[in-house]
Amino acid sequence: MTRSLTLRLTSVALALALAGCGSLSPPGWLWPFGDEEPESAAVRAPAPTPVPASASALALPSGDEALLGFHERAEAFYKRLAQRRFNTLATYNDPTLRAYFETQEGYSDYYARLAEELTEAHFEKNRPLIGELQEFTMEAPGRARVKFRLVGRSSRPLRFWNTSIEREDVWEQNGGRWWIVPGKL
């Protein structure tokens, strides 16, 4: 019985191959030979990579050094948030993160709110993996609003996809330096 079933399946596969059925071509990762690729892999174009709407893609007016200085400072801060655990004292005591806030109380308020939002969004180990600067707008001279997104793995069981939060921060220039102004808890 098994031999006749194998014989039938082999004959059906052979008939399909001779009929030119395109579904029997090997996948591209199985093709072991150098430059020669199966026809289906040669026709396939690579998928375009999504480009986030970051502030670096915005057209910045030339000569406005205050704006460029703000952009560099903000981008460095949000990159610093990635790959850090926010439920540890090591991150809380990081002097580089503290240097973006004018007062110790402002830093503590901001940190507490961010750690709470990461916990509520079920970030694995309270650690964002990616920090994306989405856009910034200059509301007034010396005042800017920044929208950013933090992405990380989900800590909930059976949820293999990522989780994320979107936030908006206000930055103000004081004494020639840009500072984050945290909201109230």
N, C-alpha and C positions, 0 to 999 in steps of 0.2 A: 504494500500500500504506500509506503513512504517513497519507494523507488519510483512508482508511477507518478506521484505528486511532484517529485523533483524533476522528472522528465518533462512533465507538462509545463512547469514553471520555466524551465530552461528553454523549451520550444517557444513559449510566449515571449520571453525576453529576446530571443533570437529574431523572432518575427518583428517585434517592435524596433529592434536595432536596424534590421534590413529596410524597414519602412521609413526610416529617417526620423524617428521620434527624438526630439531634442532634449527630452528629460533624462536621457541616459548618459549625457556628457558628464565627466567627472568635475567636481567642484575645483575651483582655482587653487585652493590650498593643498589639494591632492596631486597636482600636476608637478612632478619632480624634475622636469627637464628644463634647462636654462631658458633660452629665449622663446622657445615654442610654447605657446599657451593654447588651451582649448579655445575654440571660437567664442564661446559664451563669455569667457573671462576677458578676451581681447576687446569685445564690444562694450563691456561694462565700464562706465566712467566712475572715477572715485567720487564718493559723496562729498559735497561741499562742507567744510567745517564752519559751524556757526561762529560769527564774530559778535562778541558782546558789545553793547552800546556803551563803551567806556569813554571816559572824559578825554583820553588821549586821542580818540577819533574826532573829537570836536575841533572845529576851526578856532584856534585861539588867536586873538589879535596880536600881531608882532609888536614888540616894544613894551608890552604891558608886563613888566617884571613881577609886579605884585600878584597878578593872576597866575603867572607861570610858577611862582614860588608857592602859592597856595595849592596848585594842582600837584606839584611834586610832594609837598608835605602830606596832603590828604591821601595820595596814592600810597605813600610809604606806610602810613598808619593802617590802612585797610589791608595791605599785604601782610602787615605784622600780625593781624588778627587770625590769619589762616594758620593751620597746623598747631594751634595752641589749645591746651585744655583750660577751660574757664572755671573748673571746680578745684583748682589747686592754688596754694599760696605762692608757688613759684611764678605763676602768671600774674597774680595780683600784685606781687612785689616787684614786677619788672620795671626798672627805671625808665626804659625806653618808652613803654606805654604811658607811664605817668607824665612824661615830658610833653605830651600833647594836651594836657589840661592845666589850666591856670592855678587851680587850687586842689588840695588833697580831697576836700569834700566833693568837688565836682567829679574827680576821678572815681571816688568810691560810689557815688550815685550812678554814674555811667556803667561801671563794672557790674554792679548789682543788677541793674536792669538788663544788661546784655546776658549775664549768666542765667537769669530767670527766664528770659526768652529762649535761650538755647535748651534749657531743661524742658520748658513747655512744648517746644517743637520736637522733642525726643531726639536730640543730636546724640550720637553714640559717643560716650565719654565726654560729653559737653565740649566737643572739639569740632569746629568748622574746618573743612578741608580746603575750601576755596573761598576767597573774598573777592567779589567783583564790584568795582566802582562803576555804577550804571550811568549816573549823570550828576552834574552839579550846576547850580544856577546862582548867579550873583544877584541877591535881592537888593542890596544897596552897597555903596562903597564901604568896604570893611566887613561885610556880612554875606555869607554864602550858605546855601542849603545843599547837602549831599545825599543822594540816594544810593544805597549799596545793598548787596545781597550776599548772604553767607550760606554756603552749601556744605552739607556733610552727610555721613551715613546715618540711617535711622537706627535707633536702639530698640525699636519695638520688634518682638518676635514675628517671624514670617513676613516681614516687610523688607525686601531686599533693595528697594529703590531708595533714592536719596531724599533727604528732607532739607528744607531751606527756610530762611526768614529774610524779609526785606525790611530795612530800616531807613530812617531819614535823620540825619544829624545836622545841627546848625553849628557853623564855624564863625567866629568873629576875630577880627584883627585888632590887637591891642598891643601897643608898644612896639609896633613893627613886626609882630609875630602872630601867626594864626593859631587860635585855640579852639578846642571843641567845647561847646556850651551844652552841657547835658540838660535834659528835661527833668522835671520833678518826679519823684517816685510816687 
